[in-house]
Structures are given as C-alpha cells and as structure tokens.
Amino acid sequence: MQLTKDDKIEINRILESVKGRIDEELCKLIMDLVFQNKVRIKKEDKTLYSINENRIPDSSIEAFSLGGFFGQTYQIALDLAKKMDLKLDGSQKRVVREFTFFLVLFKFEKEPAEK
C-alpha cells in the first residue's frame, strides 16, 4: 500500500496519541498485522452473507468482512501483548482496540476489500 505524505502525517498523529499509553513494540506489531494482511471477500463469505443478509447491519458485505478483520486483528493484538508479558488494564485494552480500529478503517479507505 502506497502512503501519501498526508497519510503518513495521519498515522504519525495517531501514534503520538497512543505514545506512552501502550507499548511501542505492540503498536508496531499491530500496524504490521493490519497493513501486511489483506481483507478478502471469499465465496464462502458471500454464501454466509446472503443467507444472513437481513441480520447484518446495513446489509453490507464489506462491513461484514471489515468487522471480521478488525475482530481477528484485535484478538491477535491482545494475544501478542500476553506473549510479550504486557499486563494491559481496561483502559489500555480500550486504547489497543481504538488504535486497531483506526488502522483497519484507514487501510480499508486506502485499499478496499478484494472480491
């Protein structure tokens, strides 16, 4: 993914906002997770989506896939923190969740899900 100067400023701004609140190494790992993985909409996703379309908010397969990607990335981030022997309290978990959510939305704006 190619980042513009404005994109880099935006990412640096969010990094500054979490600095000192969560481990810097964990931030780097989360960024790698988000930016080095692709959001894909598979045939199975479309089948599952079409069966449950009326139960998915705003009936958007992109939102469905994006939510799954966010959830997986957030859970992996928590697992990584645990393996790094970082004891995250409730507010730190919230910061990790918001940081991950920001990065996933940022990535999705720049690079929509592959179909």
C-alpha positions as CSV (number, residue, x, y, z in Angstrom):
1,M,0.0,0.0,0.0
2,Q,1.4,3.4,-1.0
3,L,1.1,6.1,1.6
4,T,0.9,9.8,0.7
5,K,2.5,12.5,2.8
6,D,-0.9,13.2,4.3
7,D,-1.4,9.5,5.1
8,K,2.0,9.4,7.0
9,I,1.0,12.6,8.9
10,E,-2.3,11.0,9.9
11,I,-0.6,7.8,11.1
12,N,2.1,9.7,13.0
13,R,-0.7,11.7,14.7
14,I,-2.4,8.6,15.9
15,L,0.9,7.1,17.0
16,E,1.6,10.2,19.1
17,S,-1.8,10.0,20.7
18,V,-1.1,6.4,21.9
19,K,2.5,7.0,22.8
20,G,3.2,6.1,26.5
21,R,-0.3,4.6,26.8
22,I,0.6,1.2,25.1
23,D,3.9,-0.4,24.3
24,E,5.6,0.9,21.2
25,E,6.6,-2.6,20.1
26,L,3.0,-3.7,20.3
27,C,2.0,-0.7,18.2
28,K,4.5,-1.7,15.5
29,L,3.2,-5.3,15.6
30,I,-0.4,-4.2,15.2
31,M,0.5,-1.9,12.3
32,D,2.3,-4.8,10.6
33,L,-0.8,-7.1,11.2
34,V,-3.1,-4.5,9.6
35,F,-1.0,-3.3,6.7
36,Q,0.5,-6.6,5.7
37,N,-2.7,-8.6,5.5
38,K,-5.5,-8.2,3.0
39,V,-9.2,-8.1,3.6
40,R,-10.7,-10.6,1.2
41,I,-14.3,-11.5,0.5
42,K,-14.4,-15.2,-0.3
43,K,-17.1,-17.2,-1.9
44,E,-17.9,-18.7,1.5
45,D,-18.3,-15.2,2.9
46,K,-20.8,-14.3,0.1
47,T,-22.8,-17.5,0.8
48,L,-22.8,-16.9,4.6
49,Y,-23.7,-13.3,3.9
50,S,-26.5,-14.0,1.5
51,I,-28.1,-16.5,3.9
52,N,-28.0,-14.0,6.8
53,E,-28.3,-10.7,4.9
54,N,-31.3,-9.5,6.9
55,R,-29.4,-9.9,10.2
56,I,-26.3,-7.9,9.2
57,P,-26.5,-4.2,10.0
58,D,-26.7,-2.0,6.9
59,S,-26.6,-5.2,4.7
60,S,-23.1,-4.6,3.6
61,I,-20.7,-7.5,2.9
62,E,-17.8,-5.1,3.1
63,A,-18.8,-4.1,6.7
64,F,-19.2,-7.8,7.5
65,S,-15.7,-8.6,6.2
66,L,-14.2,-5.5,7.7
67,G,-15.7,-6.3,11.1
68,G,-14.3,-9.8,10.9
69,F,-10.8,-8.5,10.0
70,F,-11.0,-6.0,12.9
71,G,-12.0,-8.6,15.4
72,Q,-9.3,-11.0,14.4
73,T,-6.6,-8.3,14.4
74,Y,-7.7,-7.1,17.8
75,Q,-7.7,-10.6,19.3
76,I,-4.2,-11.3,17.9
77,A,-3.0,-8.0,19.3
78,L,-4.3,-9.0,22.8
79,D,-2.6,-12.4,22.4
80,L,0.7,-10.7,21.3
81,A,0.5,-8.4,24.4
82,K,0.1,-11.5,26.6
83,K,3.1,-13.3,25.0
84,M,5.1,-10.1,25.5
85,D,4.2,-10.3,29.2
86,L,2.4,-7.0,29.0
87,K,-0.3,-6.6,31.6
88,L,-3.0,-4.5,29.9
89,D,-5.6,-2.9,32.1
90,G,-9.0,-2.0,30.9
91,S,-8.1,1.5,29.6
92,Q,-5.0,0.1,27.8
93,K,-7.2,-2.6,26.1
94,R,-9.5,0.2,25.0
95,V,-6.6,2.1,23.5
96,V,-5.4,-1.0,21.7
97,R,-9.0,-1.5,20.4
98,E,-9.3,2.1,19.2
99,F,-5.8,2.0,17.7
100,T,-6.6,-1.2,15.8
101,F,-10.0,0.1,14.7
102,F,-8.4,3.3,13.4
103,L,-5.8,1.4,11.4
104,V,-8.3,-1.1,9.9
105,L,-10.6,1.8,8.8
106,F,-7.6,3.7,7.5
107,K,-6.4,0.7,5.5
108,F,-9.9,0.0,4.2
109,E,-10.3,3.5,2.9
110,K,-7.0,3.2,1.0
111,E,-7.3,-0.4,-0.1
112,P,-10.9,-1.8,-0.2
113,A,-11.5,-5.5,0.3
114,E,-10.6,-7.8,-2.6
115,K,-13.6,-9.5,-4.1
